[in-house]
């Protein structure tokens, strides 16, 4: 049956050797459907070790596992492929495994060194850090990296890597696949597409034609990010060796940690670096901080650092950092709404190092309000997803910096009037 398997014409390139095979475009183009089908056919022809990756995968249900299982049946390969709870195994030794790049440790990712093909699905949200670890790991002779995604922002790491600044054509082939390239485009989706276009041409162009947006829908820092780009404040921002570097932390659920590195330079705030990780204890972050060539000021921690532990022994994060000789400040506890307002109030003073803060910037651009499907409007609460932790750390930066700028109520304020208006000149 696989000899007569149907395929969109634009995806025929999947059967030609190439290091990178990238399909981008809008909804309804059958990109994932075609990639799954191609991998199953190739895996039936010879033994292959295939890794199916995405940025975030909390369970097998969030992977392409079910899509592959469905295609196994449609291709008539149920006798060839065995479906376990976490793998798909072919009788010739072909194997499909599934991984979330953000959840996996560097060691876990490097265990895929012997993979023949790595398929990265929903790659629009894959971070620069994940790509920097994954690409050199998939290094078996003639190994390939397959990529599918619906573009969101031109500045996203995946779009930059494969479209804006792509590898050579000898290594990489990129195709745009949209609804009109899918001969089996369903009628119900066509009606939805036409309805969307009647309401918003911009939304139609993004959703179905795969064009990038300047910011995502419901972006919390939309105006601030657009202005920062316009002002050229996302660029190369050098470290000033005579100024201390303060760090601003978020301690998320499941040991998700995000850290912004900032310097106050004149009336500006320079965001010079960014660090994030998951499922690591505090010693990892301390080593990472010590490895950087910075003169540190203070570590600004959220209020839960006085209760939360990231290491054995029951000590809090605050206690551990202080014991390591670091200076710690606890950020005042504000509501999320007030914290976002504080971050907005300092945004126009912020300069971001576009290279070192790439993953943090990507998160800020994807940090958005939750959408109410029933009311068809955005809620007041931020959506909790992969972008939340870097954005929360930036929120603590806004609160911490603003608090630093406020005069201490205990500090006596000089009475300049008693000296006369020009007494400073004498």
ABEGO torsion letter per residue (X at the ends): XAAABBBBAAAAAAABBBABBBBBEBBGAGAAAAAAAAAAAAAAABBBBBBBBBABBABAAABAAAAAAAAAAAAGAAAABBBBAABBBBAAGBBBBBBBAAABBAAAAAAAAABABBBBBGAAABBAAAAAAAAAABABBGBBBBBBBBBABAABAAAAAAAABBBBAAABBBBBBBAAABAABBAAAAAAAAAAAAABAAAAAAAAAGBBBABBBGBAAAAAAAAAAAAGABBBBBBBAABBBBBBBBBBBGGBBBBBBBBBBEABBBBABBBBBBGBBAAAAAAAAAABABBBBBBBBBAAAAABBABBGGBBAAAAAAAAGBBBBBBBBBBAAAAAAAAAAAAAABBBBAAAAAAAAAAAAABBBBBBAAAGBBBABBBBBAAAAAAAAAAAAAAAAAAAABBBAABBBBBAAAAEAAAAAX
